[in-house]
Amino acid sequence: MKTRHSEIVVGVDGGGSSTRAVVLDAHGACLGYAVAGSGNRTAVGADHAALAITEAVVRALDTAGVPRDAPRTLAVALAGASGADATWLSRPLAEAGVGGTVVIEADLVAGYLSGTLAEVGYAVVAGTGAIAAQVRDRRIAAVADGLGWLLGDDGSGFQLGLAGARAAAAQLDGRGPATAITPGILAELDVPVPPEPDDRDGHRRPRLLASLLDRVYAERPVALARCARVVSDAATAGDPVAREIVTSAAAGLARSLVAVLDVEHPGPIVLGGSVLAHQPIVADALRAALPEGAEFVSVPDGAVGSGVLALAHAGLPVDTEVWGRIHSTLAALR
């Protein structure tokens, strides 16, 4: 069946580390897919986020072979931004020749819809930040955490990375035990190793610790999220310091989920975000921290759900057949 351009929609999942755009026809078939940089305004600012989202959308449309002005609707899923004014994004998209109405949705909902179409359920996202929500009829009914790196984000990639960096600093400073985290942190942050033996100076501070301090404080705090995998890898290998950090992170995520759970309305629990999707030991620890019998669904990202939202905002139906088609055709393009 030939696709009419009026039936084209675009879903965008703007994450803290990368942005994914998917072009769909009215039946849920994925025609184009592209990935660009961070689309998280909190992490990189509105200008950089808009550029990344625009790049992903343009590349996806070009890959699909449809005109850039073809989309009817663009649903852009972002952290904590549901219903926000889209002017900051619609202007650069229009300047790139992209047509269609831009709607800002919550990345939590996109992640949830990537895992299930159940009317009531729950989503836990742990990436750069962390948040939990109860979802009803494709809307957030209750939310916990997502407060940012300074006030919350318990169990997030940032907190894992921060805890790892602190453990490495404590070891180098003589305040903490030796841990496999330390060499991983030094490598991940590209900390230069002193050319001479690292004997202590007059202030009894090793040069390597000074180099680590310089590197950490030269970056934005949330950049430490990239060290989360160092911690999870060390925990998987059995390092006790790393295991304690992972257990604490899982407990934080569990507390957030419990805060939004409604025992009278059980539902699937969708786990998403780079930490829960790609660091199994953290997801396993979260499952272990929750009551038995819960139904868990893991998703790699919110790309499928952003497509569901784009179709819905365009007034196009999304049933299990359409949802399954999004999954299967997107998988073929990744």
C-alpha positions in Angstrom: 0.0 0.0 0.0 1.4 3.4 -1.0 1.8 5.8 1.9 0.2 9.2 1.6 2.4 12.0 3.0 -0.5 13.2 5.1 -0.2 9.9 7.0 3.4 10.4 8.1 4.2 11.0 11.8 7.5 11.2 13.7 8.2 10.0 17.2 11.3 11.4 19.0 12.8 10.0 22.2 15.1 12.7 23.5 17.4 11.1 26.1 20.3 12.4 28.2 22.9 10.5 26.1 21.2 10.2 22.7 18.1 11.2 20.7 16.2 8.7 18.6 13.7 9.6 15.8 11.4 7.2 14.1 9.2 8.0 11.0 6.0 6.0 10.8 3.1 5.6 8.4 -0.5 5.4 9.6 -0.3 1.6 10.1 2.7 1.8 12.4 5.3 0.7 9.8 8.7 2.3 10.5 10.0 4.0 7.4 13.1 5.7 8.8 15.2 5.8 11.9 18.1 8.0 13.1 20.1 8.7 16.2 21.8 12.0 17.2 23.2 13.5 20.4 21.6 14.4 23.7 18.1 15.9 23.4 17.8 16.6 27.2 17.5 20.3 27.8 18.5 20.0 31.4 21.7 18.2 30.5 22.9 20.2 27.5 20.7 23.3 27.3 17.8 24.1 25.0 19.9 25.2 22.0 22.0 22.0 21.9 19.0 19.8 22.6 17.0 21.4 19.7 19.9 20.9 17.3 20.2 17.2 18.3 16.5 16.6 17.9 16.4 18.4 14.6 19.3 16.4 13.3 17.7 13.1 14.3 14.4 14.1 12.7 15.9 15.3 9.4 18.1 12.2 9.1 15.2 9.9 9.8 13.0 11.6 7.2 15.7 11.6 4.6 16.3 7.9 5.3 12.6 7.2 4.9 12.7 9.0 1.5 9.8 11.3 2.3 9.7 15.1 2.1 10.7 16.9 5.2 7.5 18.8 5.3 5.4 15.5 5.2 4.8 14.8 8.9 1.4 15.5 10.3 2.6 15.3 13.9 5.9 15.1 15.7 5.7 13.7 19.3 8.8 14.6 21.2 9.3 12.7 24.5 11.6 14.5 26.9 12.4 14.3 30.6 9.9 16.2 32.7 8.6 18.2 29.8 5.0 16.9 29.1 2.8 19.7 27.8 5.7 22.2 27.7 5.8 25.1 25.2 7.4 23.7 22.0 8.6 27.0 20.5 12.2 26.4 21.4 12.1 23.3 19.2 9.5 24.1 16.5 11.5 27.0 15.2 14.7 25.1 14.4 12.6 22.2 13.0 10.8 24.7 10.7 14.1 26.3 9.7 15.3 22.8 8.6 12.1 22.4 6.5 10.4 20.0 8.8 6.6 20.3 8.8 3.9 19.1 11.3 2.6 20.0 14.7 5.2 19.5 17.5 3.8 18.1 20.7 6.0 17.7 23.8 5.4 14.5 25.8 7.0 12.9 28.9 9.8 10.4 28.3 8.3 8.3 31.0 5.1 7.8 29.0 7.1 7.0 25.9 9.2 4.5 27.8 6.0 2.9 29.3 4.3 2.6 25.9 7.4 1.0 24.5 6.8 -1.9 26.9 3.0 -2.2 27.1 -0.3 -0.7 26.0 -1.9 -1.6 29.4 -4.2 1.3 30.5 -2.7 1.2 34.0 0.8 0.4 34.9 4.1 1.8 36.1 7.4 3.0 34.7 10.8 3.3 36.2 13.5 5.1 34.2 17.1 5.3 35.3 19.5 6.9 32.9 21.4 10.1 33.6 18.6 10.9 36.0 16.0 8.6 37.7 12.2 8.8 38.1 9.2 6.6 38.7 5.6 7.1 37.6 2.1 5.6 37.6 0.7 5.7 34.1 -3.1 5.8 33.3 -4.5 6.1 29.8 -1.2 7.3 28.4 -0.9 10.1 31.0 1.2 10.3 34.2 -1.1 9.9 37.2 1.6 10.0 39.9 5.3 10.6 39.9 8.2 10.3 42.3 11.7 11.7 42.1 13.1 13.1 38.9 14.3 16.0 41.0 17.7 16.3 39.4 21.2 15.5 40.5 21.3 17.9 43.4 18.0 17.0 45.1 17.2 13.5 44.0 17.6 11.1 41.0 18.2 8.2 43.4 19.5 5.2 41.6 20.4 7.2 38.5 23.5 6.9 36.3 24.7 10.1 37.9 24.5 8.8 41.4 26.2 5.5 40.4 29.0 7.4 38.7 29.3 9.9 41.6 29.5 7.1 44.1 32.1 5.4 41.9 34.2 8.5 41.7 33.9 9.1 45.4 35.1 5.5 46.1 38.1 6.0 43.8 39.0 9.3 45.4 38.6 7.7 48.9 41.0 4.9 47.9 43.6 7.2 46.5 43.3 9.5 49.6 43.7 6.6 52.0 40.2 7.0 53.4 38.6 4.0 51.7 39.3 0.4 50.7 40.9 -0.7 47.5 38.3 -1.3 44.8 38.2 -2.4 41.2 36.2 0.8 40.5 39.3 3.0 40.7 41.2 2.0 37.6 37.9 2.0 35.7 37.1 5.5 36.8 40.6 6.8 35.9 40.3 5.2 32.4 36.7 6.5 31.8 37.6 10.0 32.8 40.9 9.8 30.9 42.9 10.9 34.0 46.6 11.2 33.1 48.9 8.9 35.1 51.9 10.8 36.5 55.1 9.9 34.6 57.0 9.4 37.8 56.2 7.1 40.8 53.2 8.5 42.6 54.9 9.2 45.9 53.3 11.6 48.2 54.1 15.3 48.2 54.5 17.6 51.2 50.7 17.7 51.7 50.5 13.9 51.6 48.3 13.9 48.5 49.1 11.5 45.7 49.5 13.1 42.3 47.0 10.8 40.8 44.3 12.0 43.2 45.1 15.6 42.2 44.7 14.6 38.5 41.4 13.0 39.3 40.1 16.1 41.1 41.1 18.3 38.2 39.3 16.1 35.7 36.1 15.7 37.8 35.7 19.4 38.7 36.4 20.5 35.2 33.2 18.9 33.9 29.5 19.4 34.6 28.4 17.3 37.5 26.0 15.2 35.5 28.8 14.1 33.2 29.7 11.6 35.9 26.8 9.5 34.7 29.1 8.1 32.1 30.9 6.3 34.9 27.9 4.3 35.9 28.9 1.4 33.8 32.3 1.2 35.5 30.5 0.6 38.8 28.1 -2.0 37.4 30.9 -3.8 35.6 32.9 -3.9 38.9 29.8 -5.1 40.8 29.2 -7.9 38.2 32.8 -9.0 38.7 32.2 -9.2 42.5 33.8 -6.1 43.8 32.2 -5.5 47.3 32.4 -1.7 47.1 30.7 -1.7 43.8 28.1 -4.2 44.9 27.2 -1.9 47.9 26.8 1.0 45.5 24.5 -1.0 43.2 22.4 -2.3 46.1 21.9 1.3 47.4 21.0 2.5 43.9 18.4 -0.3 43.5 16.9 0.6 46.9 16.5 4.2 45.9 14.7 3.2 42.7 12.5 0.8 44.7 11.5 3.6 47.1 10.5 5.8 44.2 8.4 3.1 42.6 6.7 2.2 45.9 5.8 5.9 46.3 3.6 5.7 43.2 2.3 2.1 43.4 -1.5 1.7 43.9 -2.1 -1.7 45.4 -5.7 -1.6 44.2 -4.6 -1.1 40.6 -1.7 -3.4 39.8 -0.1 -3.3 36.4 3.1 -4.1 34.5 6.3 -2.3 35.6 8.3 -1.1 32.6 12.0 -0.6 33.3 13.9 1.8 31.0 16.7 4.2 30.7 20.4 3.4 29.9 21.1 2.1 33.4 18.2 -0.4 33.7 18.3 -1.3 30.0 22.1 -1.9 29.6 23.4 -2.7 33.1 21.6 -5.9 34.1 23.0 -6.1 37.6 21.2 -2.9 38.6 17.9 -4.1 37.1 18.2 -7.4 38.8 18.9 -5.7 42.1 15.8 -3.6 41.7 13.6 -6.6 41.0 15.1 -8.3 44.1 14.2 -5.2 46.2 10.5 -5.4 45.2 7.7 -7.9 46.2 7.5 -11.1 44.3 4.9 -11.5 41.6 5.4 -8.2 39.9 5.3 -8.2 36.1 8.4 -6.6 34.7 9.0 -5.5 31.1 12.4 -4.1 30.1 12.8 -1.7 27.1 15.9 -0.4 25.5 14.5 3.2 25.1 11.3 5.1 24.4 11.4 5.1 20.6 8.5 2.8 20.1 6.4 4.7 22.7 7.2 8.0 21.0 5.8 6.5 17.8 2.7 5.5 19.6 2.2 9.0 20.9 2.8 10.5 17.5 0.1 8.3 16.0 -2.3 9.1 18.8 -1.8 12.9 18.5 -2.5 12.6 14.8 -5.8 10.9 15.5 -4.7 7.5 14.2 -5.6 4.4 16.1 -3.0 2.3 17.9 -4.0 -1.3 18.8 -1.9 -4.3 19.6 -1.4 -5.0 15.9 -0.1 -1.5 15.2 2.0 -1.6 18.3 3.6 -4.9 17.3 4.2 -3.6 13.8 6.1 -0.6 15.2 8.3 -3.0 17.2 9.1 -5.4 14.4 9.7 -2.8 11.7 11.8 -0.6 14.0 13.9 -3.6 15.0 14.7 -4.1 11.3 16.0 -0.6 11.0 18.1 -0.4 14.1 
